[in-house]
Amino acid sequence: MTDDTIDPATLESPFRTSLLEEAEGDGSNPTANPTMGELISVRFSRRGLLKGSLAVSAIASTVGPMALLSAEKAKAAGNGSAFTFVEVEAGVDQTHHVAEGYTAEPLLRWGDALFVDSPEFDPKNQSAEAQRKQFGYNNDYVGFIPLDGSAEHGLLVVNHEYTNEHLMFPGIVSVAEGKLKVAPADLKRVDIEMAAHGGTIVEIRKVDGKWQVVREGKLNRRITSTTQMQVTGPAAGHDRLKTNEDPTGTKVIGTLNNCAGGVTPWGTYVMAEENFHGYFLGKLPEGHKEAANYKRYGVPDSTYEWGNFYDRFDLAKEPNSPNRYGWIVEVDVNDPNSVPKKRTALGRFKHEGAESIVAKDGRVVFYLGDDERFDYVYKFVTAGTFNPNDRAANMNLLDEGTLYVAKFDADGSLNWLPLVFGQGPLTAANGFNSQADVLIETRRSADLLGATKMDRPEDIQPNGVNGKVYVMLTNNTKRKDDQVDAANPRAKNAFGHIIEITEANGDFTAANGKWEVLLKCGDPSVAAVGASFSTDTSKNGWFGMPDNCAVDSAGRLWVSTDGNNAKETGRTDGLWAVDVDGEARATSKLFFRVPVGAEMCGPLFTPDDRTAFVAVQHPADGGTDWAPFGRPSYYEDLSTRWPDFKDDMPVRPAVVVIMKQDGGKIGS
């Protein structure tokens, strides 16, 4: 048996996390609510944009008329882009690449010390105790909270989404009869994985032009799957959150699958619990009242084996436990002993992020994506207003407010539907007896309101410069042929798209607005793909699977990707700069690309735009798509091919610092 006969799809592992990370199932939304694809189809059919060649038709069917006209103007002008850097060439190899004139260096990697007493990282001799003092695994969201008002000294906050056990632990992968198998977990391995989840808060400082970790920082902290949490807001103390472990329904051990997140205007760190369904195994007691609720969230999935060791992950022993996860968690970074709070007012679903902006009237608006096929876009508007002069007065703003779900209409209008108990269908007649019920079953509440089924909503970023909101929709390969027509030709949408929202009167709290397709992603040279990048976008500039995003202080959009298959696209994931205004609108340029097998997460800019932090997640996973690996890229194989892997990029997830060599601002 030769190595190249091994199909990565035959990997037998209870931990394989692609399902958790990408929600690659059919989706659990049973409603007949219209999909975004159907709405795009109707909208642009009505406008009669299908004219000219196939390529023009493909563009016109997927992007609004203003974006189309702007793209054509950009082609005619040949300039106008907000980005002047020299583009990176797309490709595939085992390292990272950044635009000419920039440096990109790892700042923190899995296992790096966070405290003065942290043990040295030894991948062959790991322990949960050591991991709790080290940088966690699979860094996703990255945030920066300035200290003393400085753009060169602050707290870096990073989510650790999940663990790839086959890359973490030497000796657990074997090959038999052409199949790769991962050894069953034991308690020690589970405890290490639980310690590698969660988040990191660490002080960093720029010294002589180079960023450094301050291990003596008094605010440094690890948050893990065993950190004590408090439940607050409408669902706190509800019977559906009570367990044998916590009969009060107000105290939860740990946070799970923290994907994207956010930093609030008052300087706290919010962690979004995403694919919590995979941590539960076992069966509910016969006839249990939560059965339908859990089905809507895909619980149980049994991707992880933690339930064999801890009752809170076994439905047979703790049937209410899944209701305690899937929330937004807020952390007071100024107090390393503070108890993180699960803010239930923001709803329970597979949260991708929680980016926020202060509205004109002082209320704070958070935009939230539910990262699964055919699920929804949300926003939360606080009841109270932000006080920039009194941090303490803001600390419970997330406990009161209104959660809305988006309904995108075919005429380009947008309506935000409030999820409020007693309004519309959210009544006892449909099984809701309180606001707690509405929020515990946020998805079903949104179903009943008739929200628009989207193609995996991920990061959603408000832009305070131009007043727009950008929604990353990664993909939806399960969309059927009969859901599209000639005006929307992409069934099995593999590349995703980006929606631009304009709230009414420029008010982020508005109950309505308008929407436009900024980009439909994929290779524009293939007419059948129907991509809509401007014609100034180079062969390196197009991308697929938009995931995380950021808006810098100049209002420019940066998009990172997750899902580029090296074998099929000839490129890895990366970070692209996208023009959103002016003649260059819909023009994209490749700025940074990751090693093969990795996902591009983050990104994050310091307030002065002179540093970008990006997160390289699960490098070397799925390496069989790249011939030089020769076999699946598991730990032992890579340590043989690259003996210095301990200090290199191929295996260890890392936060990377990007700076311009002349000290200037990123992107120009």
N, C-alpha and C positions, 0 to 999 in steps of 0.2 A: 504494500500500500504506500503510494507516494503522497507527500504533503499536499500537492496541488489537486488531489482528488477530494479533498475535504471541503464540503459545502458549509459556509458559516451558518446557513439556515438549520443545520443539523445540531447546532449547539444545544445541548440539553442542560439547562440551568434554571433553577427556580428563581434566580436573581436577574435574569436578562432584563435589562431596564428599558429597552427600546419601546416597549408597550407603555411603560410609565411615562417616559419622556415625550413620546410623540403621539400618544393616544391613537395608536394605529388600528384600533378596532373599527367596526362599522359606525360607532357612535351609539349613544344610548337614548337619543331623542326620538320618541315614538310619535310625535305630533305631525299634523299635516301643515304646520306653519310654513310659509314660503321660504325657500332658500335664497341666499344672496345671489346665487347664479341666476335663478329665475327672475329676480327683480332687475338685475343688470340686463338680462335678455329683453324683458318687457320695455324697460326704459329706453334702451337704445334702438329697439325696433320702432318705437313710436317716433323717435327723432329722425328715422330714415337715414342713418349714417352709412349704410352699406352702399358704397359707390366705388367704382374703380377696380383696381387689381385685387387679387387675393390678399396680398400683403397689406394694402391699405385697408381692406375690409377687416382684416384681423385686428389692426390697430383701432379702427373706428368702433368696432364692436365692444371694445374692452376699456375705453377711456373716455372721459367726458370731452365735450367739444372744446372747452377752453384749454384743457391740457393738450389736446391734439393741435390746436392752432398755435399754442405756445411752442410746442415741439417743432413744428414746421418753421416758425420764426427763428428758432435757435439754429436750425439747419441753414437757413438763409444767411443769418448773421455770422455763423461760425464761431461765436464767442458768447460772452455773457454769463458764463458759469461762475458760481461763487467759490469754486475750488480750482486752484492753480497748480496743485502738486502733480508730479510725474507719476502716471498710473503704474501699478504693479502688473506684471504679466500673470494671468491665471495659469494654474498648473497644479501638479501633484508631486510632493516629496515629503520627507520625514521631518522637515523643519518649518519655521515660519518665515515670512517675507513681509517687508514693509516698504512703503514708497521711498524713492531716492531722496536723500537729504534728511532722513529720520533714523532714529535708533529705536530698537525694540528689545527690551531685556526683561526676563522674569524678575518679579519683585518677591512673590511668594508662591511656593509650590506645595503640593500635598506633602505633609509631614514636617514642613519647616517650623522652627521654633517661634513661639509667640511670646514667651515669658523668659525671664532670666534663668528660671529653673527647669525649662523645657528640656527633655532628653533629646539627644541626637537622633535623627530619623534613621531607623534601621528596618527596611522593608521585610527583612527575613526574621525579624524578632519584634513584631508589633504587639501592642497591648492597648486596651481601652484607656488605661490610666495615662499612657503616653500620648494617645491621640487627643485626649481632652486638653492637652497643653500644646498641641500642634495644629497647623493649618489643616482644615478638613479637606474632604475629597470633592471632586467635581464642582468647582466654583462656578456659579452662574451669575446672579445679580451682583453688581459692584456699585457702591455708593461712596460718596466722600462728604464728610461733615467737617468744615473748617474749624480749627481751634484758634482762638484769639483773632478771628476774622481773616486769617491768612490763607492764601491759595497754595502755600508751600508747606503747610503744617496742618494736619488734621487727622481725623479718624477714617480709616478705610473700613467699610462694612461690606461683607461678602456672604452670599448664600452658598451653602453646600447642598446641592439638590439631591443627589443619590449616590450609590456606590456601585462600581463595576468590580465585583468580587474576582472575576477571572483575570483582571489586570492588577489587582491589589495584592493577592496572596500567592506566593510561589508554591508550586507543587500541588495545586488543587485541580488542575486541568489535565485530563488524560484523553487518549485517542483509542477507540476500540471499534473495530468493524466500520471504519470510516466516519464514525461519529465522535464529536467532542463532548466530553462529559465533565461536569463540575462536581466535585465531591460534596456530599451533603454537609450542611452547616453544623457547627457545634456552638456551644454557648460562648466560647471565647471569641470566635469569629463574628458572631452576631453582636456581641458587646462592642467590638472594634468598629463594626459598621455603624452601629447606633451612635458611637462617639464621633464618627466621621461625617455624619449628617449635621444639619442645623445651620449655624452661621459663625462668622468670625468678626470681632470688633478689635481693631488694632491701630495703635498710633503710628503714623508715618510722618517723615519730615524730609524735605529736600535740603541736602547739605552739599555745597560746592557743585551744584548742578546735578546731583544724583539723589534719587529717592532712597530712603533707608527705613527699615522697620525699627521702631523704638521699643525694644523688648522690655524696657523698664517702665513703659507707659502704665500709669495707674488705672486707666480705663480699659486696658486690654481685657478681652473676654472671649471665651468660647461658649456658644449656645448649642445644645445637642438634642438628640431624641430622648434624653433623660432629664432635661432641665425642667424644673417646676414652672408651670404656667398658670395664670389666672384667667378665668372666663369672665368677660364683662359684656355689657349691653343687653339687648332684649332677650337673648336666649340663655343668659346666665342663670343657673339654678333650675332650669326647666327639667321636668322629669325625664325627657328624652335624652338628656346629657348625663344622667346619674348612672353610676356603675357601682359594683361592689367595692372597687378601689377608692371611689370618690362618691359617696352617697349625697354630697351637697350639689353636685353638678356644676361646680365652680373652680375645680382644681384639676388641671390636666398635666400629665407627665409628657413633656416633649413636644416637638414640632417636626413635621415630616415633609419631605419632598419640596423644599423651599426653592422655587424656581426664580422668577424675577421678583422685584419688590419695589422699594422706593424710599426716599428720605422726605420727611414732612417739612413744611415751612418752619416748624418750631424745632427742628433738629433732632427728631427721633427716627429710628430705623424701622421700616415695616417689611415684614417677610411674608411672602405669599405662599400658602400651602396649596400645592397643585395636585399631583396624581397620588392622592392618599389611598386610593382603592387597592393598590397592589400590596399593601402591608398587612392585609387581613386575610385570614384563612378560616376554615371551619364552616359550619352551617348554623343558621339561625334555628332556634326552637320552632317546631312545627306551628304554623299559623301566626308567627310573630308579626306585630303591626308594622315593623320597619321594613318588611320584605320589599314592598313596592318602592319605597324611598331608596333603598340600597341598590335595587336594580337600575334605577335611573342614573346612579353614579358608578355602576360597574363593580360594586362590592358584593362578594369578595373576588379578588383576582389571584391571590396566593403567589405573587411573584417573589415575595420575600418569605422566609421561613421563621420570622420572629415569633409568630404565634405558637410555635412548638416550645418556646422557652418563656414567653411572657403572656399572661392571660389577657392583657388588654388588646392583643392582636388576634384573639381567638373568639369568633362570633358565638360559638357554643357556650363560652364562659362569660363573655362580656358583650351581650348583643347590642348595647347602646354605644359601644366605643367608637364606631365610625362617625357618629354625629359630633364627636369632639374634635374632629379634624376637617380640614377644608376651609379654614378661616384665614383672615388676615391677622398677623401677629405684630404688635407694636412693642418696641424695646426702647427704654430710656437709656441712651448710651452714656449719659452723664453720671450714672450711678451703676457701677459694675455689679452691685448686689441687688439691683431692681428685679422684680418679678415680671417677665414678659407677659403681655396681655393679649388674649385672643379677642379681637373686637368683632363681636357677632353682628353688629349693625350693618357691616359691609357684606353680609351674605356668606353662604356656604356653597362653594363649588370648586372646580379645579382652577384655582386662581393662578394666573400667569404673572401679574404684576399689580402695582398700585401707585402709579405716577400721579402727581397732584399739582394743582395750581390754585392760587388765591384769586377769586373772582372779584368783580368790581365792588360788590357790596361787602367784601371781607369774608364771606363764606369760603370754605375750601372744598374743591371738587377733586375727587379721585376717579380715575378711569381704570376699569377692570375688565380683563378678558377671561373667558372660560375656555381653556385650551382643550377642546375636543371637537371633532367633526360634528357639524350641525348644532353647535351650541352658540352662546350669545355674548353680546357686548353690553357692559353695564357701566353706570357711573353712580357715585355716591356723593351727595351734597350735604355737608354738615349743617346742623341746625344753628349752631353758634358761629361766631365770627372769630377770625384769627387776630390776636393781639400781638403785634411785633415787639412790644415793649414789656411783655409779661409772659415769659415761657410757661410758668406754672398755670396760668389761666387757660392755656391751650391743651393741657395734658389729657383731658378727657373729651376733646372735641369729637373723637371717633365713636363715642357711645350714643350719640344722638344725631339723627339726620334721616335723609330719605335715599333709599336705593332705587335706581331706575334701570330698566332694561330697554334696549334699542329696538325700534321698529323702523326699518328702512323701506320707504315706499318707492314704487316704480317711477314716480314723477320727480325723484331726486329730493324729496322731503324726508325729514327724519323726525320721529316722535319718540320722546323718552317717556316710558310708561312706568308709573310709580308702583313699587311692590309694597303696598300698605294694606294691612289687615282690615277687612271690612269694606274695602273698595272693590268694585267690579266682582270678579269671580273668587276673590280671596276671602271667602267666608266659610262659616261652619258647614254650609251645604256641600262644600268641596273638601271638607276635612281639615280646615284651618280654624283653630280655636283661639289663636293669639298671633301677635307679630312674631313671636318665637317660632311658631310653626311655619310661618311664611318664609323665614330666613333659614331654618333648618332644611327646608325643602325649596331652596331658591330656584332650582331648575324647574320644578313642577309649577311653581308660582309663575315663572316666566313663560312656561308652556301655555298656561291658561290665559295669559294676557295677549298671546299671539305675537310674541317677539319673533324677529327674523333669524332663521337658522343660518349660521355663518360657517366659513371654511377655516376652522381652528383659530379663533381669536387669541393672539398672543399679546405682545407688548402694545400698549396704547399710550401715546405720548402727546400731551398738550404742548403747543408752541406759543410761548408768551410773547414772541416777537410779531408773528403774523396773525395770531389769534386762531389758528387752525388746530385740529386734532388729527393725529395719524394713527391708523389702526393696522397692525400687522396681521395678515391672514396667511398662515403658513402653507396650507395645501388642503385638498380634500379629494383623494383619489377614489372615494366611494360615491361621488356624484354620478348618477346614472345618465345614460344617453337621453332618456326622455325628459330630463330636467333642463335641457338646453336646446337652443335652436341655432339658426344661422347667425343670429346677432350675438350669440354667446357660445362659441363653438367648442369650449373646453370641458367636455365631460372628463371625468377622472383627472381633475385638476391637480397636477403634480407639482406645480411651481408656485402657486399662491399669488396673492395680489395685495395692494395697499390701498386702503380707503382714506380719503381726506374728508373730515367733517368740519363744517362751518356752523357754529352755534348761532342762534338768532341774536341779532344786534350785538354780536361779539361778546355775549354774556355766557360764560361757561356753565352757569346754573340754569340756563334756559331749558324749557320743556320741549323745545323743538329746534330744528335747524335744517341744514341741507347737507347732502353727501355727494361726493364725486369720486371716481376711480382715479387715483393718482398714477398707479402703475399696475399693469398685469405682467407678472414676472415670467422669466424663461428666456430661451434663446431666440432673439428676434430674427435671426437668419433662417429659421424654420417657420414658414408661413403658417403651418397647421397649429403651431404652438399658440399663436395669437398674442405674443408679447407686445407691449406698448411703450417701450423705452423710446426716447427721442432718437432720431437718426444720427445725432452726434455721439451717441453711446458706442464705444468701441467693442470689439470682440471680447475684451477683458472686462468691460464695464457692466455687462448684463449679469443678473443673479436670479436665483430661485430660492424659494422657501424662506421668506423674510420672517424673522423671529424677534429678536430684541432690537431696540432702536434707542437713539438719543438725539436730543436737540441741543446744540451748543449755544453759547451766549449770543451768537450772531443770528440765531434762528435757523441754522442749517441742519438738515436731517442726515443722520448716519444710520445705516441699517446693517445689522449682522444677520447671518444666515445659519440654518440648521437643516441639513439633509442633502447637500450636494453629494451625489454618488460619484466618486472618482472614476469608476469604471465607465459610467454612462455619460458623464458631463465633461470629463477630462479636467476637472478642477476641484479644489477643496472648498470648504466654507471660508468665509472671511468677513471683512468690514468694508462696506461700500458707502461712498459719499453721494447723496442724491439731491439734485437741485429741485426745489419746490416752488420757486418764485421766478418771475421774469422770463426772458426769452429762452433760457436754458432749462426751463421746467421739464422734468422727466428725464434729464440726463444723469447718468450714473457712472462713477469711476471707482475702480478697485484700489483700496488704500492699504489693506493688510490681509494676508491670507494665513491660514493655520496649517499645522501638520496634517498629514493624511489621517483620516479616521476621527478627527477632532470636530467639535462644534464650536462656533464663535459666539460667545456670550458677552455680557456687559452691554454696550460700551459705556464709558463714563468720562466726562471732561471736568477738569478742575475749573473753578470759576473764572480764571484768567485765560482759559483755552490753550494753555501752554503744555499741558500734559493730558494724555488720554490713557485710561486704564481699560484693558480688555481682559476677558476671561477665556482661557483656552480649556475647554472641557473635554474629557475622555479622549485625549490624543492616543492614537494607535489602535483604537477600537475598529473592528471591521476591516483590518488591513488587507484582507484577501482581495479587495478591490484594486489593490495596487501591486503589480507584479513583483517588484523587488522584495516585498515582504516574504513571498514564497509560501507562506502558510499563515493561518490566523495569528494575529499579533499579540499573543499572550506573553506574560511577563518573562518567562525563561527565554523565549525566542528573541525578544528585543534586547535582553541583557547580554545575550551572546553576540548579536549583531552590532550593538553599540555599547561596548563595555562601560563607557562613561555616562550611561543613561541616568544615573543618579543626579547628575548635574546638567542634564540636557532636557530637551523638550519632548522626546518621543513618547515617554510613558507617563510622566507626572502632570496632572492638571495644574495650571498655573495662572496667576494674575500677571499680566505683562504690562510694563510701563512703556509708553510710546512718547517720544519727544522729538522736536525738530533740532537738528544739530546746531543751528545758529541761534537757538533759544527763542525763536519766534512762535507764533500761534499755529496750532495744528490745522492742516488743511489748505494752507496757502504758502 
